[in-house]
Amino acid sequence: MGAMTGDLLLHNVRPRGGPPVDLLARDGRLAEIGPDLSPPAAIETVDGGGAIVIPGLVEAHTHLDKTLLGMGWYRNEVGPRLIDRIENERREKGRLGIDPARQSARMIVQASRMGTTHIRSHVDVDTEMGVRAIEGVMAARARMAALADVEIVAFPQSGLLIRPGTAALMEAALDLGAEVVGGLDPCAIDRDPKGHLDLIFGLAERYGRPVDIHLHEPGTMGAFSLELIVERTRALGMTGKVTISHAFCLGTPDAHEADRLIGLVADAGVHIATTAPASRPVPPVKKLRAAGVVVCGGSDGVRDTWGPYGNADMLERAMLIGLKNDLRRDDEVELALDICTRGGAEAMALDGYGLEVGCHADLVLLDAETVAEAVVARPTRRLVVKRGTVVAKNGHSLLEPAADH
């Protein structure tokens, strides 16, 4: 990659599909926005040719340590239950030689060339792996820091209380610097919702960290767990610091119950992360946004032992969110992209995110007439810029040769 100057002039680009302007980045931040800016001496200048510019895509829910990218095809013969997938993955990690540092680096490169500039990754902590996955992802994010900012969630994938010793490992992960406390299905996996939530919220309070809980539990069980999460969020004054990922229970066909639960989430300032899977009921993003809830999006697993799908493309994820939520109007499709950009930035409390003067120059150029067309057509990313430096061109990462070193 070239010199990391953070200085760049983008000529003739259309922020979010609006009128054409020039964007000047200095020292990694947007310094000036307006028509026909005069380029400072010796600054790299790119003619955008009227391309749309959007802020960097935000991958707010994924698992960098699990991906099999670059390892050849994995024949998936896993049983249908969540616990089948959890146990199969724990077995396969050693057999396949899934190295968290190597695999995380590969996926960061892949996500970056697709336009992602910020990633929240849930990283496994369990009694067999210990904190090796945390250490591996930390090594990868340090090596790939030029491409994306990576936030790590200490995630008890195999359960917390049902596997004694995991709680101490969660503390070790937070001591290492994991930024977020993760949780998982307090009823269905740990079978002790009070104990599970007491533990993870206790860690969050002690370490001063936010919380992000996988909640796959459906129906009444999921609603019960959701209510307990909301109660603790309020009791600890953690408004804006708790995310419920998946939240399939919000997709209940009972409209009155859905409205009640959305009201609880909105009142407590709890964020919702959705991956819009085809196989499950999903949180209704329009209702959530109308209620003032921050909604973010994510790829979840990308080509791992759980499933073969995914390419870490958050523009594609915006399309999938649109399809699953029946978003058809242009303004609705724009909402889907907003979930995969600004929504993720709000959920992760990112500083200096956006397309305003003073924001970090984290940008993506897209050839399309409108934002809605960009989501639907998913054009090759003409340019990806991280802190004012071009890191990918025409779908190719400029750091790719170093990814596996």
Secondary structure as GFF3:
##gff-version 3
##sequence-region A 1 405
A	DSSP	beta_strand	8	15	.	.	.	ID=ss1
A	DSSP	beta_strand	21	26	.	.	.	ID=ss2
A	DSSP	beta_strand	29	34	.	.	.	ID=ss3
A	DSSP	beta_strand	45	55	.	.	.	ID=ss4
A	DSSP	beta_strand	57	62	.	.	.	ID=ss5
A	DSSP	three_ten_helix	64	66	.	.	.	ID=ss6
A	DSSP	alpha_helix	82	96	.	.	.	ID=ss7
A	DSSP	alpha_helix	100	113	.	.	.	ID=ss8
A	DSSP	beta_strand	116	124	.	.	.	ID=ss9
A	DSSP	alpha_helix	132	143	.	.	.	ID=ss10
A	DSSP	beta_strand	149	155	.	.	.	ID=ss11
A	DSSP	alpha_helix	166	176	.	.	.	ID=ss12
A	DSSP	beta_strand	180	184	.	.	.	ID=ss13
A	DSSP	alpha_helix	193	207	.	.	.	ID=ss14
A	DSSP	beta_strand	211	214	.	.	.	ID=ss15
A	DSSP	alpha_helix	219	235	.	.	.	ID=ss16
A	DSSP	beta_strand	242	245	.	.	.	ID=ss17
A	DSSP	three_ten_helix	248	251	.	.	.	ID=ss18
A	DSSP	alpha_helix	255	268	.	.	.	ID=ss19
A	DSSP	beta_strand	271	274	.	.	.	ID=ss20
A	DSSP	alpha_helix	285	290	.	.	.	ID=ss21
A	DSSP	beta_strand	295	297	.	.	.	ID=ss22
A	DSSP	alpha_helix	314	324	.	.	.	ID=ss23
A	DSSP	alpha_helix	330	338	.	.	.	ID=ss24
A	DSSP	pi_helix	339	343	.	.	.	ID=ss25
A	DSSP	alpha_helix	344	347	.	.	.	ID=ss26
A	DSSP	beta_strand	363	366	.	.	.	ID=ss27
A	DSSP	alpha_helix	371	377	.	.	.	ID=ss28
A	DSSP	beta_strand	383	386	.	.	.	ID=ss29
A	DSSP	beta_strand	389	393	.	.	.	ID=ss30
A	DSSP	beta_strand	396	397	.	.	.	ID=ss31
A	DSSP	three_ten_helix	400	402	.	.	.	ID=ss32
###
